[in-house]
Amino acid sequence: MDRDELDLLSAQLVEGGAEERGVADVIATLKESGCSIVESLYMISKVFSLSLADAKAAVMTGPSWSKESEDHEEFHEKLIEGFEREG
């Protein structure tokens, strides 16, 4: 999605009662709408006025992105191990 599409979706979520629905439900909606993890981080930060660190924690620990989060964690661990071996 481009920035304009994300901003439009953000406005729709706010108007649709995102605060009442809660972060986890909105994250699920974002994923179903085709948002990537990075786009979801941006949107959660914007819609709920969270820091990027807090938005990342919400997205990465929630059920919607749990499989991808595990895959990313494994990748990061292998990347760090590789750098340490080369270092």
N, C-alpha and C positions, 0 to 999 in steps of 0.2 A: 504494500500500500504506500502511496505517496503521502507527503505531509498534509496536504489538503484533505485527503480521505481520512487520515487519522484524526485531524481536528474535527471533521464532520461527525465521525463516529464518537469522539469524545463528547461533543455537544449532545448527541442523541442519548448517550449513556447517562449523562447528568440529568437531562430532561426526563429520562425514563426511570429515574429513581435509583441510580447506582448506589447511593449511600445506604438506602434501605435494603438493597439486595445483598450488599456485602462484597468484600474484595474477592473471595473465592468464586462467587457466582459470576462476577464481572470478568474475571480471568477466563473462566470457562467460555463465556460468551465471546470474548476476544479470540480465543483459539478457534472456536467454531466459525467465526467470521473470517478466518484466514490470516489473522495476525501472527507474526513470528514472535519468538521469545523477546527479542529486542523491542519490537513494536508494543508488545504487551507491557514490558517494563515502562516504556515511555507513557503509555496510556494510563496505567495504574498510578504512576507518579502524578500525572496531570489531573486525572479524575478525582483522586483521593487526597491530593496535595501532600504526597509523601516524598521524602528524599529518594534519590535513585537507589541508595543502599537499602532503604526500607522496602521500596517497590521490588527490588531484586529478590530480597528475602521472601516476600509474599509470593512472587511468581515461581521462584525456584523450589520452594518448599511445599507449594500447594499441589493438590492431586492432578490438576490439568496438565502440568508440564513435568511431572515426576520422572517419567521414563527418559525424556530428553535431558533433564537435569542430571540424572545418574550417568548418562552417556557423556555429557560434558565434563562431569567430575572425573570420570575415568580418563578421558582425553587429557585433561589438565595434569593429572597425576603422572601419566606417561610422558607428557611433554617436559615436566619438571625433572623427572628421572633422567630423561635423555640429556637435558642440559647439564645436570649434575655429573653425569658420566663423561661428557665432553669437556666440562669446565676445568 
